[in-house]
Amino acid sequence: MNKKSEYLKLMANRENLYRFLGRLYREEVDQILLEKMKVMGFSMECCETKLREGYEMLKGYLEDCGGDPLTDLAVDYAKVFLGAGIAEGSTAFPYESVYTSQKRIMMQEARDKVMVIYLAKGLGKDEEKFKFEDHISLELEFMAFLCKEAQYILYTQNGLGFLSCLKEQMDFLSEHLLNWIPKFCADVERHADTEFYKALGKITNGYLNLDCNILKNLMN
């Protein structure tokens, strides 16, 4: 496999994982997604400890998820990410603004900054899902968008264009994911009742650290 094919495959794999994680945070798990996950393969030989632990935990849950997992997961999703019926301090609100503003409330400076970035890429105008632009699902999906864009650049431009794409990804990862998601994931692990969402916290945290190292190596 030549370098170009290797990079294309890597970008596609990264895009798929970012989209997968974004979907899990966007809304509750449905039957179709649950069945797909039961036949997915999870690497247990990953060098990132958190990621490996998360995969092991998720695999164990999917192999023995009880009689009504969809209800269990819906209740846990509402509790952890929406704060349904839960006292303040016992949730993990999935917004960058909540974790980076002094008042710990939504629609703060982080939201404005990511909105500028989305608009520069032609995203966000009149789209309902951009109502809360700094929600974790949108930030993860934007990383997937950047990975997709990098694949197009590899097909059509030279190596300098690809390097510019990687720098964009690293900047967004550093400034709008790694600056708050590790704390958020720790809260998810602490407050979730199901092994599924505890695993998701580990996987997300571990994968972002791994991807940061991947990007550093590619840029070097």
C-alpha positions in Angstrom: 0.0 0.0 0.0 1.5 3.4 -1.0 1.5 6.4 1.3 -1.5 8.1 -0.3 -3.7 5.0 0.0 -2.5 4.6 3.6 -3.4 8.1 4.5 -6.8 7.9 2.8 -7.6 4.7 4.7 -6.6 6.4 8.0 -8.6 9.5 7.3 -11.7 7.3 6.5 -11.3 5.3 9.6 -11.0 8.4 11.7 -14.0 10.0 10.0 -16.1 6.9 10.8 -15.2 6.8 14.4 -15.8 10.4 15.0 -19.3 10.0 13.3 -20.0 7.0 15.5 -19.1 8.8 18.7 -21.1 11.9 17.6 -24.2 9.7 17.0 -24.0 8.2 20.5 -24.0 11.6 22.1 -26.6 13.1 19.8 -29.6 11.0 20.9 -30.5 7.7 22.6 -29.5 4.4 21.2 -32.3 2.8 19.0 -32.8 -0.9 18.1 -31.0 -0.6 14.8 -27.9 0.9 16.3 -27.8 -1.5 19.2 -28.0 -4.5 16.8 -25.2 -3.0 14.6 -23.0 -2.5 17.7 -23.4 -6.1 18.8 -21.6 -7.3 15.7 -19.0 -4.6 15.6 -15.4 -5.5 16.3 -13.5 -3.6 19.0 -9.7 -3.7 19.1 -8.4 -4.9 22.4 -4.8 -4.4 21.5 -4.8 -0.6 21.5 -1.9 1.1 23.1 -4.2 3.8 24.7 -5.2 2.4 28.1 -8.5 4.3 28.4 -9.6 3.3 24.9 -8.8 -0.4 25.5 -10.6 -0.4 28.8 -13.6 1.3 27.2 -13.8 -1.2 24.4 -13.6 -4.1 26.8 -16.4 -2.6 29.0 -18.6 -1.9 26.0 -18.1 -5.4 24.6 -19.0 -6.9 27.9 -22.2 -4.8 28.1 -23.3 -5.7 24.6 -22.8 -9.4 25.3 -25.0 -9.2 28.3 -27.2 -6.1 28.2 -30.3 -7.5 30.0 -33.9 -7.8 28.9 -34.8 -4.2 28.1 -31.5 -2.4 27.2 -33.2 0.4 25.2 -35.2 1.6 28.1 -32.2 1.3 30.4 -30.0 3.3 28.0 -32.7 5.9 27.4 -33.2 6.5 31.1 -29.4 6.8 31.6 -29.0 9.1 28.7 -31.7 11.4 30.0 -30.1 11.4 33.5 -26.5 11.9 32.5 -26.8 14.3 29.5 -30.1 16.0 30.0 -30.3 16.1 33.8 -33.7 14.6 33.9 -34.9 14.4 37.5 -31.4 14.8 38.8 -30.0 17.4 41.3 -27.4 19.9 40.1 -23.9 18.5 40.1 -24.9 14.9 39.2 -24.9 15.3 35.4 -22.5 15.8 32.5 -24.0 18.4 30.3 -22.5 17.9 26.9 -21.6 21.5 26.0 -18.2 23.1 25.7 -19.6 26.3 27.2 -20.7 24.6 30.4 -17.1 23.3 31.0 -15.2 26.4 29.9 -17.2 29.3 31.2 -17.0 30.7 34.7 -20.8 30.5 35.2 -20.9 26.9 33.8 -23.9 27.7 31.5 -24.7 27.2 27.9 -24.3 29.7 24.9 -21.1 31.3 26.1 -17.9 32.2 24.3 -17.1 28.7 23.2 -20.3 28.5 21.3 -19.5 31.8 19.4 -16.0 30.6 18.6 -17.1 27.2 17.1 -19.9 28.9 15.2 -17.3 31.1 13.4 -15.4 28.0 12.5 -18.5 26.2 11.2 -19.6 29.2 9.1 -16.1 29.5 7.5 -16.7 26.0 6.2 -20.2 26.8 4.9 -21.9 24.9 7.8 -24.5 25.9 10.2 -26.8 28.2 8.3 -30.5 27.5 8.9 -29.7 24.0 10.1 -31.8 22.9 13.1 -29.0 20.8 14.6 -26.8 23.8 14.9 -29.1 25.3 17.6 -26.5 24.4 20.2 -23.3 24.6 18.3 -20.9 23.5 21.0 -22.7 20.3 21.8 -20.2 17.4 21.9 -22.0 15.6 19.1 -21.6 18.5 16.7 -18.0 19.1 17.6 -17.2 15.4 17.0 -19.2 15.5 13.7 -17.2 18.5 12.7 -14.0 16.5 13.2 -15.5 13.9 10.9 -16.2 16.6 8.4 -12.6 17.7 8.5 -11.4 14.1 8.0 -13.7 13.8 5.0 -12.3 17.1 3.6 -8.8 15.8 4.0 -9.6 12.8 1.9 -10.8 15.1 -0.9 -7.7 17.2 -0.6 -5.5 14.1 -0.9 -7.3 13.2 -4.2 -7.1 16.6 -5.7 -4.2 18.6 -4.3 -0.6 18.2 -3.2 0.9 17.4 0.1 0.9 21.0 1.4 -2.8 21.1 1.1 -3.1 17.9 3.1 -0.8 19.2 5.8 -3.0 22.3 6.1 -6.0 20.0 6.7 -4.1 18.2 9.4 -3.2 21.5 11.1 -6.9 22.5 11.0 -7.8 19.2 12.7 -5.1 19.6 15.3 -6.2 23.1 16.1 -9.9 22.2 16.5 -9.0 19.1 18.5 -6.7 21.1 20.9 -8.9 24.2 21.2 -12.4 22.7 21.2 -12.2 19.1 22.3 -9.3 18.3 24.5 -9.8 21.6 26.4 -13.0 20.2 28.0 -14.0 16.7 27.0 -11.6 14.9 29.3 -13.4 16.5 32.3 -16.8 15.8 30.7 -15.9 12.2 30.2 -14.8 11.9 33.8 -18.2 13.1 34.8 -19.9 10.7 32.5 -18.0 7.8 34.1 -18.9 9.0 37.5 -22.6 9.7 37.0 -23.7 7.0 34.5 -25.5 4.0 35.8 -25.0 1.7 32.8 -21.7 0.2 31.7 -22.6 1.4 28.2 -22.2 5.1 29.0 -19.3 4.5 31.4 -17.6 2.8 28.5 -18.5 5.6 26.1 -16.8 8.1 28.5 -13.6 6.0 28.5 -13.7 5.4 24.7 -14.2 9.1 23.9 -11.4 10.2 26.2 -9.0 7.6 25.1 -9.7 8.1 21.4 -9.1 11.8 21.5 -5.7 11.3 23.2 -4.8 8.7 20.6 -5.9 10.8 17.7 -3.9 13.7 19.0 -0.8 11.5 18.8 -1.8 10.3 15.4 -2.0 13.9 14.1 1.3 14.8 15.7 3.0 11.9 14.0 1.4 12.7 10.6 2.4 16.4 10.8 6.0 15.5 11.7 
